Amino acid sequence: MDIKTAKLKILAKILIMLSAIVVGASFSGCVNDSKSEANELIKMLPYNYNGFIYVNFETLKGEESSQYRSKILNMLKIRNTNEDETGIYINKTKRMIFGGSSYDNFVMIIEGDYDFDKFKNHLKKVGINPTEEYEGFKIYTKPDEEFALTIYKDMIIAGTKQGVRECIDVIKGKEESLLKNEGVMDIYDKLPSDACVYEVRNAYDPWDNTIADGSSISFEDNNMVKIVRVEKYKDEETAKEKYEELLKKKERDKEDIEKKGIKVDIKLDGQYVIVEVEGPENEANF
């Protein structure tokens, strides 16, 4: 397997797992201003990334909480064999963000109340050692591996070597952060501020014919959920065509929508189509 194929497989696994979290997890309520917390991690990602996925794990509840956290950490090659040995306590994982621009330029940041002394000892035991120092950060990796990680405050920054280095450049103020990327922030700013999950992408999608898109999930009481989807099209005419298509779908599915107990609101705003769906957690889709 060549390096490019290996990286693509790592990236695909991460995206599949994050998608599973977004559509399958149960959450408790979200804070009123989740964006202020999300921004703390977004500002650590490089300007040239074309998007991100953010999850606030502290809102996860029940058995799924440990389940999803464990799978994410395993993808970082942090094996959940013994929490007391690794220092990585699954249920103390707080927040996560994933971003990238290509197969060889992505990074994931995981934040939690971990025992980093134990974690470093565990890395040494499994052959992951500091192989270089970059801007004062120790880069941990195995020989001849493209996957690397470093530690910053209460966070693990992991991804490709290039991605980890670029993230460090942003932290050190050498490079601009993703918060300055107008294409990404344009979509992000149209999403509600009280969501637990954000996904934003500033890239052309040939399937939907969008030039940028994003979504958010807000969890409310009584297992109710609100999903907001923002799609940006190349021009207002294309957006209007999509808007009218969705209105027809809403009318066609009216009986099924009422049966599920969900509300669907569709708005047209120039080049943007915004769809908001509210209803029971297992039924809120359109």
N, C-alpha and C positions, 0 to 999 in steps of 0.2 A: 504493500500500500504506500503510495507516495504521500509527501507531507500535505499537499493540497487536499487530497481525498480525506486524509485523517482529520484535518481541521474542519472540513465540511461536515464530517460525521459528528464531531464534537458539537459544532454549532447547531446541527439539526436536532440532536438529542436535547440540547438546552431549550430550543424553541418549542419542541414538542411538549416537554415537561411544563414549561411556562404556560403554554396554551391550555394544558390540562388544569393547571391551577386556576386560570382565569375563568374557565367554564365549569369547573367541577367542585370547587372548594366551598365550604360553608364558613361564613364570617359572622362576627358580631358587628355591632355598629361601627361606623367610621367617624373620625373626628370631623368637626366642622370645617377646619382648614387643613386638610391633608396635604395640600400643595406646598405649604411651607416646609413640611417634613420631607416631602418628595424632592423639593428643590435642593435640600442639603446634599442629596446624592447626585442629582442631575448635574449640579455645578462641578462635580468631580469628573464628568465624562468630557472627552475632547469635542471641540467645536465641529469637527468634520464628520462626526458620526451622523448616520441618517435616521436615528430614532432610538427608542428605548422601551423597555418594559419594566415597570416598577410594581412591587408588591409589598404591602405593609403586613408582615406576618403576625404582628401583635393583634390583629383583628381576626385571625384564624381561630376557630374554636373546634372543640371535640377531637376525636381520634384523627381526623384528616389533617389537623395541625401538625402533629408529629410526623405523619406519613409524608406530607409534601415537603416539609423542611428536610427530612432525612434524605429524600430522593435528590433534592437540589444539592445538598452538601456532598452526597456521594458522587455527583457529577463533577464536583470540584476535586475529586480524588481524596476526599476526606472520609474514609470509610467509617461507618457507624458501628464499629465492633465493640467499643467500650468507651462510653463517655468519660468515665473517670480517668482513662488512660489518654484519650485524645485531648481532653479539655474542651471539646466542642459539644456543648449541651444543646441538643436539638430544640428543646422547648424554650430555650433562651435566645433563639434567633429572632431578631426584631424586624429588620427590613432588608430588601434586596433590590438591586437594579441591574439590568443587563442592557448593554448597548454595543453597537459596532457599525462598521461601514462596509466590511467585506469578510470573506472567510479567514483572512490573515490579520484582521484588525478588530478584535472584539474583547470585551472585558465584562466581568461580573463582580459586583461589590456586595458582600454579605456582612451585615452588622449584627452583633450579638454580645451578650454578657459571657464571654468565653474565658477560659484559663489559658492564656497564650504561652505561658512557660511550659505547661503540659503539652500544648499543641506543637511547639517547636521541638520538644523531645520526641514526640510522635513522628514528626516529619523526618527527623534524623534516623529513627529506627526503620522507616520504610524507604530510606535512600533518597529523600528529597532534602537537599542541602542548599545553603546560600552559596551560589556560584558566582555572584558578582554584586557589587554595590553601585546603585545608580541614584544620583542626587540625594545621597544619604539613606536610601532605602535598600534593604537587603532583598535580593531577588532569589527566591527558592525555586529550584527545578531539579529534574534528573538529567544526567548527561544525555545530550542528543535529543532532548524532548523540546517541543515548541510550546508546551503548556507550562505556565509559570505562575507564581503567586508572590505577594508581598503582604506585610501587615502594616496597617495604619490606624492608630488609636484603637477603637474596638471593632475594627473592620478587617476582613480578608479581601484583598483585591486579587482576582485570578482571571486568567485568560491567556491569549497568546502573548509571547514575550513583547512583541511590538505594542499590543494593546495595554499591557501593564506599564510599560515605559511611558507611553503617551498619557496615561492616566496620572502618573507621577508628575509629568511635565505640567499638567493642569493644576494639580495640587500645589506645586511649587510656584505657580504664577508665570511659568514660561510660555504657556499656550492658553488661548481663550477656551472657555468652557462651552458646553452644549447650550447653556442658558442664553448664549449670544447668537445662536443659530436661528435666524428669523423663520426659516421654513419649518423647522420642528416646533418652535414656540408658537407659531401662527395657529397650528392645530391644537397644541396643548392648552393655549389660552381660551379656546372655545369649549373645553371640557369643564365640568363642574369642579368646585374646589373641595367637595366633601367625599371624594372617592377613595376607596382602599386600593384599587388597582388602576394603573394607567398604562396604555400602550399607544405609542405614537410612531409614525413612520413617514418620513419625507422622501418618498421614492415612487416612481411610476409602477402601477400595478396593471399589467395587460389584461388580467381577468376582469377587473372592475372598471378599468379605464380611468382610474383616479391618479392624480399626480401626488397626492398626500392623503393620509387618513389617520384616524386615531379613535380610541374608545376608552371608556372608563366604566367601572363597576362600583356602585355605592350600595351598601347593605344596610337595611333598615330593620325595625322591629318585626316580630312575627314572621321571620323567614321571607320577608319581602325584599326585592332587589330592584335597583334602577340601573339600566344599561344605556349609556349614551354613545352614539356612533357619529363621528364627523367625517365626511368625505369631501375632498376638494377635487374639482374637475378642471380641465384645461381652459374652459370658457363657460360663460353663463348659459349658453344654449345647451351644452352637453349636460350641465347640472339640472337645468329645467326638464330635460328629457328623462333623466333618472328620477327626479322628483315626481313627475307625473306617472312614471312606471310604478313607483312605490305606492302612490295614492290608489292606483288601480288594484294593486296587490292587497292593500289594506281593505278595500271595499269587497274584493273577492273573498278574502279570508275573514270577513266580519263575524260570521257565526262562530268560527273556531276561536277567534280572539276573545269574544264574549264568554265562550265556554271555559277558556283557560283563566279568565278573570284578570286579563292584562289590559293595560292602556298603551296605545301606540300614538305618538305624536310625531309628525313629519313636517319639517320646516325647510324652506328654500331661502338662502341668503347669498345672493350673487352666485359665485362659483361653488358655494358650499351647500351640501345637503346634510341636515342634522336629524337623526332619528333617535327618539327617546322612548324606551320601553320600560314600563313599571309593572310589577306583578309578583306572584309567588316565585320563589327561587328556581324551582324546577320547570317553570313554564315560561319564563320571561325571555322569549326569543321571537324574532320576526324576520 
